[in-house]
Amino acid sequence: MRWEFLWIAAAVLCMLYGWMVLSTASGTAFWLVWMALGGFFLVCALCARMHLWRILPGAVRAAFLLLAALCAGLFLLVEAQIVRAFRASPEPGLDCLIVLGAQVRASGPSTVLRYRLDAACGYLQENPDTLCVVSGGQGPNEPCPEAEGMRDYLLSRGIKEDRILLEAASGNTKDNIEFSKVVLAEALGASSPDSAEVLGLRIGVVTNNFHVFRGCAIARKAGFTHVSPVPAGSTPLFLPNNMLREFLGVVKDRLAGNL
């Protein structure tokens, strides 16, 4: 009865949290993952009530526990790498920042994106010779390309327009980096986005703390030889959602060869 109660409690918490994530209208369907987790825990509760675990063959139970241990170990390993990047200190005097996009609303940048833009703004004010690429295309629920909303926000904070380069076509982190290389090549008059002139730039990747590890890893995989993390803050209430999503993102990009 005790295990049944714990599984039900876990299911309720996951579903309530999923509903809370949905209420943010973030434009993603990741809240469904929390609902699916809640459903899984309800199945576990049913199994506990019917005492199904006891009647399973020993080999099946051993295989299940081994798989669960391997998954937990992988999760902890990836999360440790993500957390280690939380408090990384950006190097001063970088050549260029690449600010990774996030949702833009009719009222302006979302909370997640404002954290990134505020971090970029602070760095640009302290390092007046650093340029900035704002990177992000337009999603189906956005009034304009993310890069345009990001540029307007930085301009309102006093950053001069000639320091801001726009990349307004990307739809994910890999594209953010790859398309920013093209923008930098055009700005420098370089022969190719993969030229030594571009890849040798000292760049900073500006994104939320939970996303810094993956963003920088993708930038290095794209060929940049000098990558500095520029971590921005995040909303603590939604950190569990972002950390779980980031774990899946790291695994996906690792399998796809993006990092």
Secondary structure as GFF3:
##gff-version 3
##sequence-region A 1 259
A	DSSP	alpha_helix	2	23	.	.	.	ID=ss1
A	DSSP	alpha_helix	31	49	.	.	.	ID=ss2
A	DSSP	alpha_helix	52	55	.	.	.	ID=ss3
A	DSSP	alpha_helix	58	84	.	.	.	ID=ss4
A	DSSP	beta_strand	96	100	.	.	.	ID=ss5
A	DSSP	beta_strand	104	105	.	.	.	ID=ss6
A	DSSP	beta_strand	108	109	.	.	.	ID=ss7
A	DSSP	alpha_helix	111	126	.	.	.	ID=ss8
A	DSSP	beta_strand	131	135	.	.	.	ID=ss9
A	DSSP	alpha_helix	146	156	.	.	.	ID=ss10
A	DSSP	three_ten_helix	161	163	.	.	.	ID=ss11
A	DSSP	beta_strand	164	167	.	.	.	ID=ss12
A	DSSP	alpha_helix	173	188	.	.	.	ID=ss13
A	DSSP	alpha_helix	196	199	.	.	.	ID=ss14
A	DSSP	beta_strand	202	208	.	.	.	ID=ss15
A	DSSP	three_ten_helix	209	211	.	.	.	ID=ss16
A	DSSP	alpha_helix	212	221	.	.	.	ID=ss17
A	DSSP	beta_strand	226	232	.	.	.	ID=ss18
A	DSSP	three_ten_helix	236	238	.	.	.	ID=ss19
A	DSSP	alpha_helix	239	256	.	.	.	ID=ss20
###
